[in-house]
Structure formats: C-alpha cells, structure tokens
Amino acid sequence: MKVIVTGSTGMIGGLILDLCLDAEQVTEVVSLVRKEGIRTHPKLTEVIISDFEDYTNYEAYFTNVHAGFFCIGVYTGQVATTMFKTITVDYAMVFARELQKHSPDANLCLLSGAGADRTEKSRTAFARFKGMAENRISDLGIRLYAFRPAYIYPVEKRKEPNLMYRVSRRLYPIIKLFGENASITSIQLAKAMFRVGLYGADSGILENKEILNHIE
C-alpha cells in the first residue's frame, strides 16, 4: 500500500507517519512538508511543498495512493481568522481534490474536531471551519473519514500551545472520568486514523467514542 501524509511534523501526523513506516503492509510513504524533517527511512519520500494550495508540480505523488492522511492544523488564536480558514478549509480541500483526481478509490482521513458544524453557522471559527472543510471534501465524492476527537492528551511531553491546553493536561485524570466522549490520547487517535486509513470504517464521521472503537 502507498500512503500520503500531511502534517507529519505535528503531534498526530508524526505518530501516523511512524505507524505507516513500521507497518509491513505499507510499502511506500509520501510525506508532504513545508521544511525538511529529521526522519529517514527506505519507504519514505519527503516532499517539500511551498504552497499547500498548489500541487501542480507534485501530481505524480498522488497516484496509486491507498490512504491519505490530512493532519495539517493550527490552534485557535495562533493566526488571524482568514489564515485559520485557509489552513483548515482550503488546504484540506485542495489536498482532497488532488487525491480524488489521481487516486479516486483512496481513503481520506481528515483530522477534524469535536463540534465540527456542517451547518457552517457556528459563531466559533473552529467549529464553523471544521464543518466547512468536511462539507467541501464530501462534495468531491472521495471516500472521507472525518475524525472528531475531543481533548487530545499528548502522551509525549511537549510545550503546550496555550493556557487552556496547559490546564487541560493537568486536569486530564479528571477529564478522563467523564467518559469516552471527553478525551483521547494522541497515540490512540493516531492508531485509529492509521487503521481506518488502511481498512476503512462503517461511518464517515467518527466522534471521539467511535474513534476509540477503531484502535484495535
């Protein structure tokens, strides 16, 4: 199987990349990055992309793909709303369009988020744009699996992006008590996306509880 990954320098994308490289059934891995990474592997082809809205010179990498993983994202408040929309909606849609064009039978796993609003009416930019991305990609006709995790607990230590995430990390033992719809670990999410990318799922929208059901 050939897979293509975006966002491999991020938390979830990096874990998915590792799973793909370790899997015997995956024979070729294409990683689209903005700058050169630190990983090297016989199966890995790293492609530096300057503009994630234009794959004109990179179409060959999208051929014969079994699974695509779109994990590019940005935290709310880190960029202006217009740029947040560009990254969340436009980057995702262009990637999906290229995959559908050259590998129409591929599975596309989209890292969306809990609360994604497909009515596109939410006052919250995160919910509105995540729902918008799901809608735009669904309209293309590709086999889409939209993952909507709740709070993602980073298993590996990292510098948290803002106060909310610093507090959430400390409160994770309590958050976990609220059940299967409240939280998921980074490794659990990556494993579920990896498995669905390779083998598919019964539903195109996977809320936190459904994601946990696809770990094994």
Secondary structure, 3 states (H helix, E strand, C coil): CEEEEECCCCHHHHHHHHHHHHCCCCCEEEEEECCCCCCCCCCEEEEECCCCCCCHHHHHHHCCCCEEEECCCCCCCCCCHHHHHHHHHHHHHHHHHHHHHHCCCCEEEEECCCCCCCCCCCCCHHHHHHHHHHHHHHCCCCEEEEEECCEEECCCCCCCCCHHHHHHHHCHHHHHHHCCCCEEEHHHHHHHHHHHHHHCCCCCEEEHHHHHCCCC
